[in-house]
Amino acid sequence: MAENDTITIRVDDRIEQAIAALTRGGASATEAIERAIMESARRAAPAPPTEAMPGSIDSKTLSVRRKLTREQLLEFAERGYLVIPDVVPPDILAAANAAVDGQLRKHQPEEGHAGPHFMFPKWDEEPDLAALLRDTPAFELAEELTGDGAMEYPWQTQIAMTYPPYTDDRGMPHIDGGMRRKADEPPRTFTMLAGFFLTDQDGDDTGNLYVWPGTHRAHAKYFREKGPDAFTSYPDIELPEREQVHAKAGDMLLKHYMVGHNVGSNLSDSIRRTVYFRLKVRGHDATWREIIQNPWHDFTPLRPLVSSFEDNGESGE
């Protein structure tokens, strides 16, 4: 853009939401407004001619809007999860690890602990963790699955650690928010899980998340047949082969809420560190019954892509 060019900025509820989130994240009101305006201007500006390439992340890369490919959209739709490389730059990654160190000083596991260790700071309690989602391309990439402007920032962060040596021998997945709930209580559903790898988990048994690909569709079919009130225990479905999610520090995971998953083994020499955010589209909570029966309810952009592998009734159209 030339120096004197101007951009018309549409001030809408997304800008108001961004200002509120930035203020909660530790920015002053003035800083929040300036950053929200700059973000709106960046969205309005013409897209650069080239896209960022994995492995070359830096401050210039972050100024280039990254987009998911059709192949990535199809992978998420069919398998239910996607790892996107090089989303978090080194400075934000280092600050996030420092924030985890600070949380550990307050919530240290017992000496000799082996296995999972979770901490749940609020969004506004740890701005350097919120920055993983807010100050990288992550939120925009997630919204390519739901539609631009569809989602809200979360209120809570999860720090997931696995101390070695630990072997998980449960062999079964779970779905967050509904297991062992009472039938008259709404489950704590959400749209998708956004995970940020603070340590390398690129080999097996390094604390990797276990996932059962495609189970978001199998679970939805089960609840269409049994009814949504059957979501009080894990659905009785035929499970596919389990996979371990492989990623490097700085990569991001997007996982459909309904994909079965579990904590994985850590037989490495390092403590596994991952930060998770549970993302929701606006109005999600009021439609949980529809959501667990239709895997595409919150994923409008994916609906035209799923006809090649879905069962009748799965598209929600």
Sequence and secondary structure as in RCSB ss.txt:
>XXXX:A:sequence
MAENDTITIRVDDRIEQAIAALTRGGASATEAIERAIMESARRAAPAPPTEAMPGSIDSKTLSVRRKLTREQLLE
FAERGYLVIPDVVPPDILAAANAAVDGQLRKHQPEEGHAGPHFMFPKWDEEPDLAALLRDTPAFELAEELTGDGA
MEYPWQTQIAMTYPPYTDDRGMPHIDGGMRRKADEPPRTFTMLAGFFLTDQDGDDTGNLYVWPGTHRAHAKYFRE
KGPDAFTSYPDIELPEREQVHAKAGDMLLKHYMVGHNVGSNLSDSIRRTVYFRLKVRGHDATWREIIQNPWHDFT
PLRPLVSSFEDNGESGE
>XXXX:A:secstr
  TT        HHHHHHHHHHHHTT  HHHHHHHHHHHHHHHHS   SS   TT  SHHHHTS     HHHHHH
HHHHSEEEESS S HHHHHHHHHHHHHHHHHS   TT  EEEEE  BGGG HHHHHHHHSSTHHHHHHHHH TT 
EE  SB EEEEEESSB       B TTTTT  TTS     SEEEEEESS B STTBS  EE TTHHHHHHHHHHH
H GGGTTS         EE  B TT EEEEETTS EE   B SSS EEEEEEEEEETT GGGHHHHTT TTTT G
GGGGGGGGT  TT S  
